Amino acid sequence: MDIRVQEDPFDLGVETSAFAARQKGMGAIVTFTGVVRDLDEGVLHAMEIEHYPGMTEKALQKIAEEATSRWKLGDIMIIHRHGILKAQEMIMMVATSSRHRVDAFQAAEFLMDFLKSRAPFWKKEASGTAADWVAARDEDEDALKRW
């Protein structure tokens, strides 16, 4: 299990290749990468992501352990960035491996849903006119109900 919370950007190709190289006997690798999107009503200048070191890593570890208890997985990788990010920058990555694709896909979806709603990150979006904290969305909370 590889869990990282970092300020520096990551190289999606390098991370995916390194993860895949470690997966012996696995028949499926699923990856998801979250990207900072622009605002619907204007231009996003930056998104600032805050967290509490130590607490955040423990929370991500717990979410990953829950996934490994539910599905037959070979490995999990979670990378989540913090600091100031611009639109189109990669914010996070999840990778799962399993002997069969269903476990890898379901575990990846589970991780993404719980990272979105339960990981202790606080996000502030700065546009040309304001800086606002990002509120929890009902659809993100609803996504948790299927698990």
DSSP file (Angstrom, degrees, kcal/mol; ACC not computed):
  #  RESIDUE AA STRUCTURE BP1 BP2  ACC     N-H-->O    O-->H-N    N-H-->O    O-->H-N    TCO  KAPPA ALPHA  PHI   PSI    X-CA   Y-CA   Z-CA
    1    1 A M              0   0    0      0, 0.0     2,-0.5     0, 0.0    76,-0.2   0.000 360.0 360.0 360.0 131.0    0.0    0.0    0.0
    2    2 A D  E     +a   77   0A   0     74,-2.4    76,-2.8     2,-0.0     2,-0.5  -0.958 360.0 173.0-125.6 111.4    1.4    3.4   -1.1
    3    3 A I  E     +a   78   0A   0     -2,-0.5     2,-0.4    74,-0.2    76,-0.2  -0.978   5.5 174.4-124.3 122.9   -0.3    6.5    0.4
    4    4 A R  E     -a   79   0A   0     74,-2.9    76,-2.4    -2,-0.5     2,-0.5  -0.991  20.5-170.9-133.6 135.2    1.2    9.9   -0.2
    5    5 A V  E     +a   80   0A   0     -2,-0.4     2,-0.3    74,-0.2    76,-0.2  -0.991  33.3 157.9-118.4 118.9    0.0   13.4    0.6
    6    6 A Q  E     -a   81   0A   0     74,-2.1    76,-1.4    -2,-0.5     4,-0.1  -0.960  49.0-143.8-146.2 155.9    2.3   15.9   -1.1
    7    7 A E  S    S+     0   0    0     -2,-0.3    -1,-0.1    74,-0.3    74,-0.1   0.800  78.9  87.3 -86.4 -34.2    2.6   19.4   -2.4
    8    8 A D  S    S-     0   0    0      1,-0.1    -2,-0.1    73,-0.0    74,-0.1  -0.319  85.3-106.7 -70.3 147.2    4.7   18.5   -5.5
    9    9 A P        -     0   0    0      0, 0.0     2,-0.3     0, 0.0    -1,-0.1  -0.242  33.3-139.9 -61.5 160.4    3.1   17.5   -8.8
   10   10 A F        -     0   0    0     80,-0.1     2,-0.8    -4,-0.1    80,-0.2  -0.912  12.4-119.6-123.4 155.2    3.3   13.8   -9.8
   11   11 A D     >  -     0   0    0     -2,-0.3     4,-2.8     1,-0.2     5,-0.3  -0.844  18.5-157.3 -95.9 111.0    3.9   12.3  -13.2
   12   12 A L  H  > S+     0   0    0     -2,-0.8     4,-2.6     1,-0.2     5,-0.2   0.889  91.3  48.2 -57.0 -44.6    0.9   10.2  -14.1
   13   13 A G  H  > S+     0   0    0      2,-0.2     4,-2.4     1,-0.2    -1,-0.2   0.918 113.5  46.2 -64.1 -44.7    2.8    8.0  -16.5
   14   14 A V  H  > S+     0   0    0      2,-0.2     4,-2.5     1,-0.2     5,-0.2   0.930 115.1  46.8 -64.1 -46.0    5.7    7.3  -14.1
   15   15 A E  H  X S+     0   0    0     -4,-2.8     4,-2.4     2,-0.2    -2,-0.2   0.914 114.0  47.4 -64.8 -43.0    3.4    6.6  -11.2
   16   16 A T  H  X S+     0   0    0     -4,-2.6     4,-2.6    -5,-0.3    -1,-0.2   0.924 113.6  47.6 -64.7 -44.4    1.1    4.3  -13.3
   17   17 A S  H  X S+     0   0    0     -4,-2.4     4,-2.1    -5,-0.2    -2,-0.2   0.908 112.8  48.2 -63.8 -42.3    4.1    2.4  -14.7
   18   18 A A  H  X S+     0   0    0     -4,-2.5     4,-0.9     2,-0.2    -1,-0.2   0.911 112.9  48.4 -65.8 -41.9    5.8    2.0  -11.3
   19   19 A F  H >< S+     0   0    0     -4,-2.4     3,-0.9    -5,-0.2     4,-0.4   0.945 112.1  49.1 -62.0 -47.8    2.5    0.7   -9.8
   20   20 A A  H >< S+     0   0    0     -4,-2.6     3,-1.4     1,-0.2    -2,-0.2   0.868 104.7  58.9 -60.7 -38.1    2.0   -1.7  -12.6
   21   21 A A  H 3< S+     0   0    0     -4,-2.1    -1,-0.2     1,-0.3    -2,-0.2   0.766 103.6  52.8 -64.5 -25.0    5.5   -3.1  -12.4
   22   22 A R  T << S+     0   0    0     -4,-0.9     2,-1.4    -3,-0.9    -1,-0.3   0.531  84.9  97.0 -85.9  -6.3    4.9   -4.1   -8.8
   23   23 A Q    X   -     0   0    0     -3,-1.4     3,-0.7    -4,-0.4     2,-0.4  -0.624  52.9-178.9 -94.0  85.0    1.8   -6.1   -9.5
   24   24 A K  T 3  S+     0   0    0     -2,-1.4     3,-0.1     1,-0.2    -2,-0.0  -0.691  70.8   2.7 -83.6 128.2    2.8   -9.7   -9.8
   25   25 A G  T 3  S+     0   0    0     -2,-0.4     2,-0.3     1,-0.3    -1,-0.2   0.534  95.5 132.6  77.6   6.8    0.0  -12.1  -10.7
   26   26 A M    <   -     0   0    0     -3,-0.7    73,-0.3     1,-0.1    -1,-0.3  -0.725  40.2-167.2 -93.2 141.3   -2.6   -9.4  -11.0
   27   27 A G  S    S+     0   0    0     71,-1.0     2,-0.4    -2,-0.3    72,-0.2   0.495  70.6  45.3-102.4  -5.9   -4.9   -9.4  -14.0
   28   28 A A  E     -B   98   0A   0     70,-2.3    70,-2.0    72,-0.2     2,-0.4  -0.998  51.0-178.8-143.7 137.1   -6.4   -5.9  -13.6
   29   29 A I  E     -B   97   0A   0     -2,-0.4     2,-0.4    68,-0.2    68,-0.2  -0.992  11.4-171.7-131.5 126.1   -5.1   -2.5  -12.8
   30   30 A V  E     -B   96   0A   0     66,-2.5    66,-2.5    -2,-0.4     2,-0.3  -0.962   4.2-176.9-118.9 134.2   -7.5    0.4  -12.5
   31   31 A T  E     -B   95   0A   0     -2,-0.4     2,-0.4    64,-0.2    64,-0.2  -0.955   8.0-173.4-128.4 151.0   -6.4    4.1  -12.2
   32   32 A F  E     -B   94   0A   0     62,-2.4    62,-2.5    -2,-0.3     2,-0.5  -0.994   5.1-164.8-139.3 137.8   -8.3    7.3  -11.7
   33   33 A T  E     -B   93   0A   0     -2,-0.4     2,-0.4    60,-0.2    60,-0.2  -0.989   9.3-149.1-126.1 125.0   -6.8   10.8  -11.8
   34   34 A G  E     -B   92   0A   0     58,-2.1    57,-2.9    -2,-0.5    58,-1.4  -0.753  14.2-162.5 -91.8 138.9   -8.7   13.8  -10.4
   35   35 A V  E     -B   90   0A   0     -2,-0.4     2,-0.4    55,-0.3    55,-0.2  -0.941  27.5-108.5-122.7 141.0   -8.0   17.2  -12.1
   36   36 A V        -     0   0    0     53,-2.7    52,-3.7    -2,-0.4     2,-0.2  -0.561  43.5-152.7 -66.9 120.0   -8.7   20.7  -10.8
   37   37 A R        -     0   0    0     -2,-0.4     3,-0.1    50,-0.2    -1,-0.0  -0.646  14.2-107.0 -98.8 155.7  -11.6   21.9  -13.0
   38   38 A D        -     0   0    0     -2,-0.2     2,-0.2     1,-0.1     5,-0.1  -0.282  44.2 -93.5 -70.1 162.5  -12.5   25.4  -13.9
   39   39 A L  B >   -D   42   0B   0      3,-0.5     3,-0.7     1,-0.1    -1,-0.1  -0.518  22.2-132.8 -78.2 146.7  -15.5   27.0  -12.3
   40   40 A D  T 3  S+     0   0    0      1,-0.2    -1,-0.1    -2,-0.2    -2,-0.0   0.878 106.0  41.3 -63.6 -38.0  -18.9   26.9  -14.2
   41   41 A E  T 3  S-     0   0    0      1,-0.0     2,-0.3     2,-0.0    -1,-0.2   0.319 128.2 -25.6 -98.2   8.7  -19.5   30.6  -13.7
   42   42 A G  B <  S-D   39   0B   0     -3,-0.7    -3,-0.5    85,-0.0     2,-0.5  -0.991  85.2 -43.8 172.2-167.4  -16.0   31.9  -14.3
   43   43 A V        -     0   0    0     -2,-0.3     2,-0.6    -5,-0.1    85,-0.6  -0.761  43.7-138.1 -95.0 128.2  -12.3   31.4  -14.4
   44   44 A L  E     -E  127   0C   0     -2,-0.5    43,-0.5     1,-0.2    83,-0.2  -0.739  15.9-174.0 -82.2 121.8  -10.6   29.6  -11.5
   45   45 A H  E     -     0   0C   0     81,-3.0     2,-0.3    -2,-0.6    82,-0.2   0.861  66.5 -27.7 -81.3 -38.9   -7.4   31.4  -10.6
   46   46 A A  E     -E  126   0C   0     80,-1.5    80,-3.1    40,-0.1     2,-0.5  -0.972  47.2-135.8-169.2 156.7   -6.4   28.7   -8.1
   47   47 A M  E     -EF 125  85C   0     38,-3.2    38,-3.1    -2,-0.3     2,-0.5  -0.995  20.2-154.9-119.4 128.5   -7.6   26.1   -5.7
   48   48 A E  E     -EF 124  84C   0     76,-3.0    76,-2.5    -2,-0.5     2,-0.5  -0.905   7.6-164.2-104.8 126.7   -5.9   26.0   -2.3
   49   49 A I  E     -EF 123  83C   0     34,-2.8    34,-2.7    -2,-0.5     2,-0.3  -0.947   7.1-173.1-114.9 124.0   -6.1   22.6   -0.5
   50   50 A E  E     +E  122   0C   0     72,-3.0    72,-2.4    -2,-0.5     2,-0.3  -0.806   9.7 160.8-113.0 155.4   -5.3   22.4    3.2
   51   51 A H  E     -E  121   0C   0     -2,-0.3    70,-0.1    70,-0.2    31,-0.0  -0.969  41.1-107.4-160.0 168.4   -4.9   19.4    5.5
   52   52 A Y     >  -     0   0    0     68,-0.5     4,-2.4    -2,-0.3     3,-0.4  -0.922  39.4-127.2-105.2 110.2   -3.5   18.4    8.9
   53   53 A P  T  4 S+     0   0    0      0, 0.0     2,-1.1     0, 0.0    -2,-0.0  -0.227  93.0  19.2 -55.1 143.1   -0.3   16.3    8.4
   54   54 A G  T  > S+     0   0    0      1,-0.1     4,-1.9     0, 0.0     5,-0.2  -0.424 120.8  61.6  91.0 -58.4   -0.5   13.0   10.2
   55   55 A M  H  > S+     0   0    0     -2,-1.1     4,-2.1    -3,-0.4     5,-0.2   0.920 103.9  49.2 -63.7 -44.5   -4.3   13.1   10.6
   56   56 A T  H  X S+     0   0    0     -4,-2.4     4,-2.4     1,-0.2     5,-0.2   0.935 110.2  49.0 -63.6 -47.7   -4.8   13.1    6.8
   57   57 A E  H  > S+     0   0    0     -5,-0.3     4,-2.4     1,-0.2    -1,-0.2   0.891 110.8  51.5 -60.8 -39.9   -2.5   10.1    6.2
   58   58 A K  H  X S+     0   0    0     -4,-1.9     4,-2.2     2,-0.2    -1,-0.2   0.905 110.1  49.3 -63.4 -41.1   -4.1    8.1    9.0
   59   59 A A  H  X S+     0   0    0     -4,-2.1     4,-2.0     2,-0.2    -2,-0.2   0.908 112.1  47.5 -65.5 -41.6   -7.6    8.8    7.5
   60   60 A L  H  X S+     0   0    0     -4,-2.4     4,-2.4     2,-0.2    -2,-0.2   0.888 110.5  53.1 -66.8 -38.1   -6.4    7.7    4.0
   61   61 A Q  H  X S+     0   0    0     -4,-2.4     4,-2.6    -5,-0.2    -2,-0.2   0.914 108.6  50.0 -60.6 -43.5   -4.8    4.6    5.5
   62   62 A K  H  X S+     0   0    0     -4,-2.2     4,-2.1     2,-0.2    -2,-0.2   0.907 110.5  49.1 -63.8 -42.5   -8.1    3.7    7.2
   63   63 A I  H  X S+     0   0    0     -4,-2.0     4,-1.8     2,-0.2    -1,-0.2   0.913 112.8  48.3 -62.9 -42.7  -10.1    4.2    3.9
   64   64 A A  H  X S+     0   0    0     -4,-2.4     4,-2.1     1,-0.2    -2,-0.2   0.894 109.8  51.8 -65.4 -40.3   -7.5    2.0    2.0
   65   65 A E  H  X S+     0   0    0     -4,-2.6     4,-1.4     1,-0.2    -1,-0.2   0.879 107.0  53.7 -64.3 -37.3   -7.7   -0.7    4.7
   66   66 A E  H  X S+     0   0    0     -4,-2.1     4,-1.1     1,-0.2    -1,-0.2   0.909 107.9  50.8 -62.6 -41.4  -11.5   -0.7    4.4
   67   67 A A  H >X S+     0   0    0     -4,-1.8     4,-2.2     1,-0.2     3,-0.6   0.913 108.5  51.2 -62.2 -42.5  -11.1   -1.3    0.7
   68   68 A T  H 3< S+     0   0    0     -4,-2.1     5,-0.3     1,-0.2    -1,-0.2   0.769 108.1  53.0 -69.2 -23.2   -8.7   -4.2    1.2
   69   69 A S  H 3< S+     0   0    0     -4,-1.4    -1,-0.2    -3,-0.2    -2,-0.2   0.733 114.2  42.2 -80.2 -21.0  -11.2   -5.8    3.6
   70   70 A R  H << S+     0   0    0     -4,-1.1     2,-0.3    -3,-0.6    -2,-0.2   0.788 118.7  34.5 -93.6 -32.1  -14.0   -5.6    1.1
   71   71 A W  S  < S-     0   0    0     -4,-2.2     2,-1.2    -5,-0.1    -1,-0.1  -0.888  82.1-109.6-128.2 154.9  -12.3   -6.7   -2.1
   72   72 A K        +     0   0    0     -2,-0.3    27,-0.4    -3,-0.1    28,-0.3  -0.715  54.7 170.4 -83.9  98.5   -9.5   -9.1   -3.1
   73   73 A L        -     0   0    0     -2,-1.2    25,-0.3    -5,-0.3     3,-0.1  -0.819  39.9-158.2-115.4 149.6   -6.8   -6.6   -4.0
   74   74 A G  S    S-     0   0    0     23,-2.8     2,-0.3     1,-0.4    24,-0.2   0.835  77.8 -21.4 -85.2 -40.4   -3.1   -7.0   -4.8
   75   75 A D  E     - C   0  97A   0     22,-0.8    22,-1.8   -52,-0.0    -1,-0.4  -0.987  50.9-146.1-164.6 162.7   -2.3   -3.3   -4.0
   76   76 A I  E     - C   0  96A   0     -2,-0.3   -74,-2.4    20,-0.2     2,-0.4  -0.995   9.0-170.7-137.3 141.4   -3.6    0.2   -3.6
   77   77 A M  E     -aC   2  95A   0     18,-2.5    18,-2.4    -2,-0.3     2,-0.4  -0.998   4.4-179.4-131.5 133.2   -1.9    3.5   -4.3
   78   78 A I  E     +aC   3  94A   0    -76,-2.8   -74,-2.9    -2,-0.4     2,-0.4  -0.996   1.8 178.6-129.2 126.2   -3.3    6.9   -3.3
   79   79 A I  E     +aC   4  93A   0     14,-2.6    14,-2.6    -2,-0.4     2,-0.4  -0.998   6.2 175.2-123.1 127.8   -1.6   10.2   -4.1
   80   80 A H  E     -aC   5  92A   0    -76,-2.4   -74,-2.1    -2,-0.4    12,-0.2  -0.996  16.4-146.1-135.0 130.9   -3.3   13.4   -3.0
   81   81 A R  E     -a    6   0A   0     10,-3.1     2,-0.3    -2,-0.4   -74,-0.3  -0.530  12.1-171.2 -92.4 159.6   -1.8   16.9   -3.4
   82   82 A H        +     0   0    0    -76,-1.4     2,-0.3    -2,-0.2   -32,-0.2  -0.880  44.7  55.2-137.7 172.0   -2.2   19.9   -1.2
   83   83 A G  E    S-F   49   0C   0    -34,-2.7   -34,-2.8    -2,-0.3     2,-0.6  -0.724 100.0 -21.7 102.5-155.8   -1.2   23.6   -1.5
   84   84 A I  E     +F   48   0C   0     -2,-0.3     2,-0.3   -36,-0.2   -36,-0.2  -0.840  64.8 178.8-100.2 122.3   -2.1   25.9   -4.4
   85   85 A L  E     -F   47   0C   0    -38,-3.1   -38,-3.2    -2,-0.6     2,-0.2  -0.918  17.8-138.8-123.7 148.3   -3.1   24.3   -7.6
   86   86 A K    >   -     0   0    0     -2,-0.3     3,-1.9   -40,-0.2   -50,-0.3  -0.574  43.0 -74.2 -97.5 163.6   -4.3   25.8  -10.9
   87   87 A A  T 3  S+     0   0    0    -43,-0.5   -50,-0.2     1,-0.2    -1,-0.1  -0.316 119.4  23.0 -56.7 140.8   -7.1   24.6  -13.2
   88   88 A Q  T 3  S+     0   0    0    -52,-3.7    -1,-0.2     1,-0.3     2,-0.2   0.350  91.0 127.7  78.7  -0.8   -6.1   21.4  -15.1
   89   89 A E    <   -     0   0    0     -3,-1.9   -53,-2.7   -53,-0.1     2,-0.3  -0.604  69.6-105.4 -79.4 147.5   -3.4   20.4  -12.6
   90   90 A M  E     +B   35   0A   0     -2,-0.2   -55,-0.3   -55,-0.2   -80,-0.1  -0.573  37.0 179.1 -73.4 130.6   -3.7   16.8  -11.2
   91   91 A I  E     -     0   0A   0    -57,-2.9   -10,-3.1     1,-0.3     2,-0.3   0.753  60.1  -4.8-102.6 -33.7   -5.0   16.9   -7.7
   92   92 A M  E     -BC  34  80A   0    -58,-1.4   -58,-2.1   -12,-0.2     2,-0.3  -0.988  51.2-155.9-158.4 164.1   -5.1   13.2   -6.9
   93   93 A M  E     -BC  33  79A   0    -14,-2.6   -14,-2.6    -2,-0.3     2,-0.4  -0.993   3.8-168.7-146.5 139.6   -4.6    9.6   -8.2
   94   94 A V  E     -BC  32  78A   0    -62,-2.5   -62,-2.4    -2,-0.3     2,-0.4  -0.990   8.1-179.3-124.8 137.6   -6.0    6.3   -7.1
   95   95 A A  E     +BC  31  77A   0    -18,-2.4   -18,-2.5    -2,-0.4     2,-0.3  -0.999   1.0 178.9-135.7 138.4   -4.7    2.9   -8.4
   96   96 A T  E     -BC  30  76A   0    -66,-2.5   -66,-2.5    -2,-0.4     2,-0.4  -0.966   8.1-161.8-133.1 151.9   -5.9   -0.5   -7.5
   97   97 A S  E     +BC  29  75A   0    -22,-1.8   -23,-2.8    -2,-0.3   -22,-0.8  -0.979  16.6 156.8-132.6 150.1   -4.9   -4.0   -8.6
   98   98 A S  E     -B   28   0A   0    -70,-2.0   -70,-2.3    -2,-0.4   -71,-1.0  -0.970  52.9-108.5-159.0 164.1   -6.6   -7.3   -8.4
   99   99 A R  S    S+     0   0    0    -27,-0.4     2,-0.3   -73,-0.3   -26,-0.1   0.807 109.0  38.2 -67.1 -27.8   -6.6  -10.7  -10.1
  100  100 A H  S  > S-     0   0    0    -28,-0.3     4,-1.4   -72,-0.1     3,-0.4  -0.951  81.4-127.4-130.3 146.8  -10.0   -9.7  -11.6
  101  101 A R  H  > S+     0   0    0     -2,-0.3     4,-3.1     1,-0.2     5,-0.3   0.811 100.8  63.8 -64.2 -35.0  -11.3   -6.4  -12.9
  102  102 A V  H  > S+     0   0    0      1,-0.2     4,-2.7     2,-0.2     5,-0.3   0.932 105.6  45.2 -59.2 -46.7  -14.5   -6.2  -10.9
  103  103 A D  H  > S+     0   0    0     -3,-0.4     4,-2.4     1,-0.2     5,-0.2   0.918 114.5  48.9 -61.8 -43.4  -12.6   -6.0   -7.6
  104  104 A A  H  X S+     0   0    0     -4,-1.4     4,-1.9     2,-0.2    -2,-0.2   0.919 114.8  44.3 -64.4 -43.8  -10.2   -3.5   -9.0
  105  105 A F  H  X S+     0   0    0     -4,-3.1     4,-2.4     2,-0.2     5,-0.2   0.944 115.6  46.4 -66.2 -48.0  -13.0   -1.3  -10.4
  106  106 A Q  H  X S+     0   0    0     -4,-2.7     4,-2.6    -5,-0.3    -2,-0.2   0.908 113.0  49.2 -64.2 -41.7  -15.2   -1.5   -7.3
  107  107 A A  H  X S+     0   0    0     -4,-2.4     4,-2.7    -5,-0.3    -1,-0.2   0.909 110.8  50.7 -63.5 -41.3  -12.4   -0.8   -4.9
  108  108 A A  H  X S+     0   0    0     -4,-1.9     4,-2.5    -5,-0.2    -2,-0.2   0.922 111.8  47.4 -62.7 -43.8  -11.2    2.2   -7.0
  109  109 A E  H  X S+     0   0    0     -4,-2.4     4,-2.7     2,-0.2    -2,-0.2   0.919 111.6  51.0 -63.5 -43.2  -14.7    3.7   -7.0
  110  110 A F  H  X S+     0   0    0     -4,-2.6     4,-2.5     2,-0.2     5,-0.3   0.943 111.4  47.8 -57.0 -50.0  -15.1    3.1   -3.3
  111  111 A L  H  X S+     0   0    0     -4,-2.7     4,-2.8     1,-0.2     5,-0.2   0.921 112.2  49.1 -59.4 -45.5  -11.8    4.9   -2.7
  112  112 A M  H  X S+     0   0    0     -4,-2.5     4,-2.2     2,-0.2    -1,-0.2   0.922 111.7  48.7 -62.4 -44.3  -12.7    7.8   -4.9
  113  113 A D  H  X S+     0   0    0     -4,-2.7     4,-1.5     1,-0.2    -1,-0.2   0.917 115.8  42.9 -62.5 -43.1  -16.1    8.2   -3.2
  114  114 A F  H  X>S+     0   0    0     -4,-2.5     4,-3.1    -5,-0.2     5,-0.9   0.854 112.4  52.7 -74.7 -33.6  -14.7    8.1    0.3
  115  115 A L  H  X5S+     0   0    0     -4,-2.8     4,-0.6    -5,-0.3    -1,-0.2   0.908 110.1  49.8 -63.8 -40.4  -11.7   10.4   -0.6
  116  116 A K  H  <5S+     0   0    0     -4,-2.2    -2,-0.2    -5,-0.2    -1,-0.2   0.867 126.9  22.4 -65.3 -37.2  -14.2   13.0   -2.0
  117  117 A S  H  <5S+     0   0    0     -4,-1.5    -2,-0.2    -5,-0.2    -3,-0.2   0.722 132.3  28.3-106.9 -25.1  -16.4   13.0    1.0
  118  118 A R  H  <5S+     0   0    0     -4,-3.1    -3,-0.2    -5,-0.2    -2,-0.1   0.597  83.8 104.2-120.1 -14.0  -14.4   11.7    4.1
  119  119 A A  S  <<S-     0   0    0     -5,-0.9     2,-2.2    -4,-0.6   -63,-0.1  -0.529  79.2-115.6 -71.1 136.7  -10.8   12.6    3.6
  120  120 A P        +     0   0    0      0, 0.0   -68,-0.5     0, 0.0     2,-0.4  -0.437  67.3 129.5 -80.1  74.7   -9.8   15.5    5.7
  121  121 A F  E     -E   51   0C   0     -2,-2.2     2,-0.4    -6,-0.2   -70,-0.2  -0.961  42.9-153.6-121.2 143.7   -9.0   18.1    3.1
  122  122 A W  E     -E   50   0C   0    -72,-2.4   -72,-3.0    -2,-0.4     2,-0.4  -0.979  12.9-160.6-120.0 130.5  -10.3   21.6    2.9
  123  123 A K  E     -E   49   0C   0     -2,-0.4    11,-3.4    11,-0.3     2,-0.4  -0.919  10.0-171.7-120.1 134.2  -10.5   23.4   -0.4
  124  124 A K  E     -EG  48 133C   0    -76,-2.5   -76,-3.0    -2,-0.4     2,-0.5  -0.990  12.0-151.9-123.4 127.1  -10.8   27.0   -1.3
  125  125 A E  E     -EG  47 132C   0      7,-3.0     7,-2.6    -2,-0.4     2,-0.6  -0.853   6.4-159.7-100.6 130.2  -11.5   28.2   -4.8
  126  126 A A  E     +EG  46 131C   0    -80,-3.1   -81,-3.0    -2,-0.5   -80,-1.5  -0.940  16.1 170.8-110.8 121.5  -10.2   31.6   -5.9
  127  127 A S  E     -E   44   0C   0      3,-3.2   -83,-0.2    -2,-0.6   -85,-0.0  -0.444  54.3 -80.7-110.7-169.8  -11.8   33.3   -8.9
  128  128 A G  S    S+     0   0    0    -85,-0.6     3,-0.1     1,-0.2   -84,-0.1   0.760 127.3  27.4 -65.1 -24.4  -11.4   36.8  -10.2
  129  129 A T  S    S+     0   0    0      1,-0.2     2,-0.3     0, 0.0    -1,-0.2   0.626 123.8   9.4-115.1 -17.6  -13.8   38.2   -7.7
  130  130 A A        -     0   0    0      2,-0.0    -3,-3.2     0, 0.0     2,-0.4  -0.974  50.1-133.5-157.4 165.6  -13.8   36.0   -4.6
  131  131 A A  E     +G  126   0C   0     -2,-0.3     2,-0.4    -5,-0.2    -5,-0.2  -0.984  34.1 177.9-127.6 119.6  -12.3   33.1   -2.7
  132  132 A D  E     -G  125   0C   0     -7,-2.6    -7,-3.0    -2,-0.4     2,-0.2  -0.956  31.1-117.8-128.5 141.0  -14.8   30.6   -1.3
  133  133 A W  E     -G  124   0C   0     -2,-0.4     2,-0.5    -9,-0.3    -9,-0.3  -0.512  38.8-113.4 -69.4 141.8  -14.5   27.4    0.6
  134  134 A V        -     0   0    0    -11,-3.4   -11,-0.3    -2,-0.2     2,-0.2  -0.680  32.1-144.0 -81.5 123.5  -15.9   24.5   -1.3
  135  135 A A        -     0   0    0     -2,-0.5     2,-0.1     1,-0.1    -1,-0.0  -0.495  25.9 -93.2 -85.1 155.1  -19.0   23.1    0.4
  136  136 A A        -     0   0    0     -2,-0.2     2,-0.4     1,-0.1    -1,-0.1  -0.396  41.9-132.9 -62.9 143.4  -19.9   19.4    0.5
  137  137 A R    >>  -     0   0    0      1,-0.1     4,-1.7    -2,-0.1     3,-0.6  -0.831   6.2-134.1-104.9 141.0  -22.2   18.3   -2.3
  138  138 A D  H 3> S+     0   0    0     -2,-0.4     4,-2.7     1,-0.2     5,-0.2   0.879 106.4  56.2 -58.4 -39.6  -25.3   16.3   -1.8
  139  139 A E  H 3> S+     0   0    0      1,-0.2     4,-1.6     2,-0.2    -1,-0.2   0.821 104.7  52.7 -66.5 -29.3  -24.4   14.0   -4.7
  140  140 A D  H <> S+     0   0    0     -3,-0.6     4,-0.7     2,-0.2    -1,-0.2   0.902 111.6  45.7 -69.5 -40.5  -21.0   13.2   -3.1
  141  141 A E  H >X S+     0   0    0     -4,-1.7     3,-0.9     1,-0.2     4,-0.6   0.905 110.6  53.9 -66.3 -41.4  -22.8   12.2    0.1
  142  142 A D  H >< S+     0   0    0     -4,-2.7     3,-1.2     1,-0.2     4,-0.4   0.852  99.0  63.3 -60.7 -35.2  -25.3   10.2   -1.9
  143  143 A A  H >< S+     0   0    0     -4,-1.6     3,-0.8     1,-0.3    -1,-0.2   0.800  95.4  60.8 -61.4 -28.3  -22.5    8.2   -3.6
  144  144 A L  H X< S+     0   0    0     -3,-0.9     3,-1.7    -4,-0.7    -1,-0.3   0.764  87.4  74.1 -69.7 -24.5  -21.5    6.8   -0.2
  145  145 A K  T << S+     0   0    0     -3,-1.2    -1,-0.2    -4,-0.6    -2,-0.2   0.770  85.7  62.6 -64.0 -26.0  -24.8    5.2    0.3
  146  146 A R  T <         0   0    0     -3,-0.8    -1,-0.3    -4,-0.4    -2,-0.1   0.676 360.0 360.0 -74.6 -13.8  -24.1    2.4   -2.2
  147  147 A W    <         0   0    0     -3,-1.7    -1,-0.2    -4,-0.2    -2,-0.2   0.419 360.0 360.0 -98.0 360.0  -21.2    1.2   -0.1
